[in-house]
C-alpha cells in the first residue's frame, strides 16, 4: 500500500523520507548509530516481590522485530523501559545509543503506541493526533496529523469523536499518534489487536514499509498468526525471560531435539505405517483413518523416501503435511521447556 508523503521538515532517518538510513542500512552520510538501534543488556525489573523481567539481553537493528509472548510475560514492561517511562532495576537499556529516561532528544525520536486504549474520547482523530504532534514540537502539526492519519487509512476530516470509533479505528488512531513526529524507533504494544483481517494485512504492510525505510519497528503480540504474517525477526518472552530469538525457521530448528510429526494420508495407511518404521524413516507411527501420523527425527529424509515407499507398496499418496512446523508449536515448546 503506497504511503502518503510526510509533512515538510521531517527529520527522521526513514529511507524515502530522508537520505539518511539507520541501523544496518548505515552508509555514506548516515548518522553514526550503534549496531543495535535498541540495546537491552542484562535487564531485570522487579516490583516488590514480583520479577516482571529477569536478566534479558538482546539488540535490535532496523526493520521489523516481533516481541512474542503470552499476556503477563513482561513485554509491556520492556517497552516502558525502552521509552524511558520506567528504569530497570538492574542492567541497562539504550535506544539510539542513549538512555531514553535521561536523554530528551532520544525520547523525541521514539514513537510509542501503548496497549492501553487511552484516547481523549471527546476529540476527533485529527485533534487527538494534532495534540501528539504539538507535544513533539512538529513544525506543522496539522499537516503532520493529516499525513499520519492518511498513512493508517483514517479520514482526517471525519468529524466524529473517537468515542464513536470501532476498536480497530481506535488502534489506528493510536498508531497515527505514534507516527506523527516521524520517529526513528517505533514501539507498538499489541497494535493489531481489534483490527479485522483486511485492516491487519494493510497495517502489516505499513509496518513492513516503515521498517524497510531504516526505522526500528518493535511490535509486541501474543497472537501467533500475527507474528507469522509479519514475517519478522522474533524475540520470544516467557515469564519475564527471553527464551529464544531468531526468525521462524531458526526457532523451529531449536525443536530438533525431539521428533517431528508428519501426517501422511494414503489409501493403504497400515502398510505404509509398517514400511516407515521398518525402513527407520519413522521412530513411531499411529494410524488415524486414512492418515499415518509419523514421528521422525529427519523430516527431509521422510520427504525423500515417502514417495518411493508408496510406489513399492502400490499405495496412492494424497497429502503429506507437517503437524508441528508452525509458530504455535514452536512457541508452546519454547515456553514449556523453561
N, C-alpha and C positions, 0 to 999 in steps of 0.2 A: 504494500500500500504506500503510495508516494506521500512523503511528509511535507507539510507546508513549510515555506521558508521561515526562518526565525526572525524576530524583530531586529532592526538595525542596532548595532552596538553590542551584539552578542560577543562574549569573550571566552566561551567555553572551548575546550580542546577537541570538539567533535569534528569528524572528517569533512563533511560537505559544508559545515557551518564555520570552519576556520582552516587555515593552512597548517595548524599545529595538531599533532597527534599525541596521544598519551600512551603510557604503559608499553606493551610490546611493540607498538607501532612507532616508537620513537625514531626520529630520523633528523635530517638536516633542518635546523630552525625550530626543532621541537623543544619544549621545556624540559629541564633536567629533572625528571621524575624518578622515584625509586623503582626498582624492579617490580615491586608489588605496589599497586596503587592503594591497596588496603593491606596492612600487615598486622596480624594478631599473633602475639608471642607469649606463650605460657600464661594465658589469661584465665583467671578464676574470678567469679563474682559470687559473694556469699551474703545472704540476707539472714541475719540471726543464725538459726540452726539449719537453714536451707542453703544448699550449694546449687545455685542456678546454672553456673558454668564452671567447669572443672578442667584446668590445665589444657586449654585449647590453643593450638598453634596452626596457622595457615597464612598464606599470602595469595592475594587475588590481583590479577592484572586486568587489562582492558577486555571488553567482551562481556557476555552474559554468564553469570555463575549462579547456580541454584543452591540455596541452603535448605536441605530437605530434612524433615523430622516431624514427629508427632507433636500435637499441642502439648505445651509444657516442657519441651525438650531444651529450651534455652535460646531459641532463635531470636526472639524479640529482645532479650537481654543483651545478646551480642550486638544487635543492631543499635540499641541505645548507647552502648559503649562506643561504637564506631562514630556515631553522630555527636559524641561529647555530651550526651544528656545524663550520663552517669559514668563514674570512673570504675575501673576494675579494682577488685580487692587485692589482686596480685597480677603481675605481668604488665604488658604494655600493648596499646592499640594505636597504630599510626595510620593516618589517611593522608595520602599525597606527601608523605614524609614528616608529618607533624601530628601532634596530639590535638584533636579537634576540640577537646574541652578547654584547652589553653590558647588555641590559635583561632582568632575570629575570622581571619581571611580564609582559612581552610573550611571552617563551618559554612562560609558562604559559597563554597564550591561543592557542597553536598546537598542533594535533594532527597527528602525523606517522605515516603507515603506510609504512615503508621497503620497498623492493623485496626486500631480503634476507629469506629465510624463517628468521628468527631468533626462535624461541619457546623457552620453558623446557619441554622435552618431557615432563618428569615431572609437570608440573602439569596440572590440568584447566583448562578455559577460564575458569571463574569465578574460580579462584585467580589465573590469569595476568592477567586484566583487573582484578581486585581490586588486585593489586600496582601496576598502572599508575595506578589511582585514588588509592591511598595516596601514590604518588610525586608526584602533582599536588596533594596536600593536599585532596582532595574531602571534604566534611563527612561524608557517609555512604557510604563506599567500597563496601560490599556492595550496597546498593540501586543505586548508580550502575553497578556492574559488571553487575548483573542487567538494568538498563534498556538498557545498551549492547548486551549480547548479544541481547536480545529484538529490538532495533532491526534487527540484521543477521540475524535469524531463526536464531539458535542457541539451544539449550536450556541455560539457566544451571544446570540440575540434572543435566546429563549428567556422569556420574562418570568417563568415560574420560579418560585423559591426552591432551593434544593430539598426542602422537606417533602416536596411532591415528586422527587426523583425515585426511580427504582434503585435497588441495591447496586446493580451494575453501573448505573449512571452516577451514583454517589462514589463508587470506586474510581471511575474515570475522572470525576471532578478532583478527587484527592491526588490522582496521578498528574493531572494538569497543574495543580498547585506545586507539586514536587518538581515539575519540569520548567516552570515559568521563568526561572533565572538561568536556564540552560546550563545545568551543573555538570561537572566532570565526573562525579560519583553519584549514582542513583541507588538508594537503599529502599527497597519496596517490600513491605511486610504483608504477605498474602494479597498481592494486588489483583489476582484473578478471581478471588472469592466473590461469588454472586453474579459473575458475568455469564451470559448464555454462550453456547458453543461458538457461534459466529463472532461475538464480541471477543471471546477468549482468543480465538485464532488471530483476529485483527490486532489485538493488544500484544500478542506474542510477536507478531510481525514488527510492530513499533519497537518493542524492546530489543529484538534482534538487530534492527536497523540502528538504534542508538548505540548498541554495543559495537557494531561494525564501524561506527564513526570514531571509535577510540575511547569511548566512555567506559567506565567500570560500572556494570549494572548487576547489583546483587538482589536476587529475588528469593524470598522465602516461601515455602509451601509445605503443606502436609498432604497434598493431593498428588499421588504418584503419576497420574495421567498428565497433569500439568507439566511436571518436570520432564517427562518423556517428550512432550510436544516442544518444549523449549530446546531440546537437543543440546543442552548446555553442559558445561563442567558442573560437577555435583560435589557438594560437601554434605555428608550425612551426619546429623547431630542426633544423639540419643542420650537421655538422662544427663544432659549438660556436657557431654563429651563428644569430641569429634571421633567417629568410629570408622570413617573411610572418606576418601576423596579421589576424584578422577572422573573420567567420562563414564557413560553407562557400561561400555564394554569392559573397561578396566575394572569396574566394580564387580561385574559379573564373573571375571576371572578369579576374584577372591573366593568364589564358591567352589573352586576346583578341588578342594579337599573333601568333597562329598559327591556322590553320584548325581548325574543329571538325569532328569526324567524326560522321556520322549514317548509320544503316543503314535503308534503305527497302526493305521486302520487297513485291514486286508480281508479277503474272503476266506482265508484259511488261518485264522488267528492262532489256533493252538499249535499247528505245525510250525508256524513262523516263530512263536514264542520258544518252542523247544530248540529250534535251529539257532536262535540268537544266543541262548545260554550255552549250547553245545560248542558254538564257534568262539565263545569267550567275548563276543561283542557286547553282551549284557551281563551284568552281575546278578540281576534279579528281574523277574518278569511277573506280570499278572494279566489275565485276560478279562476284559470287560466288554461283553457283547462281541462286536466285530473288531475291537481295538486291543492291541497289545500295549500295555504300559511297561516300558522297558527302563530299567535303571542302568546307566552306562557311565563308565569313567572316561570314555573317549567319544565325545559326540561326533567328531569328524570321522572317526573310523566307522561308527554306526551309519553315518550318512553315505560313506563309500560302499559299505558292504550290504546294505539292506536290499538294494535292487537286485544284485546277483543272487542273494539268498532267496528272494521271492521268485526269481526266474527258475532256480533249481527246484523249487517246490511247486512250480506251476501255479503260484498264488498271484492274484492281482492286487497291487497296492492301490489304495485310494488316497490316503493322506499320511504324511509324516510331519508331526508338529512337536516342537519343544514345549514342555509344560511349565518349565521354571525359568525360561530365558526371558524374563520380563522384570521390570523395575520393582514390582510389588514383591516378587520372590527375593530379589536382591536385598531390598530394604528389610524384609522380615528376617532374613538370615543374619544380616549385619547387626540388627537390634537384639535378636535372640541370643547371639553368641557372646554378648557383653557380660 
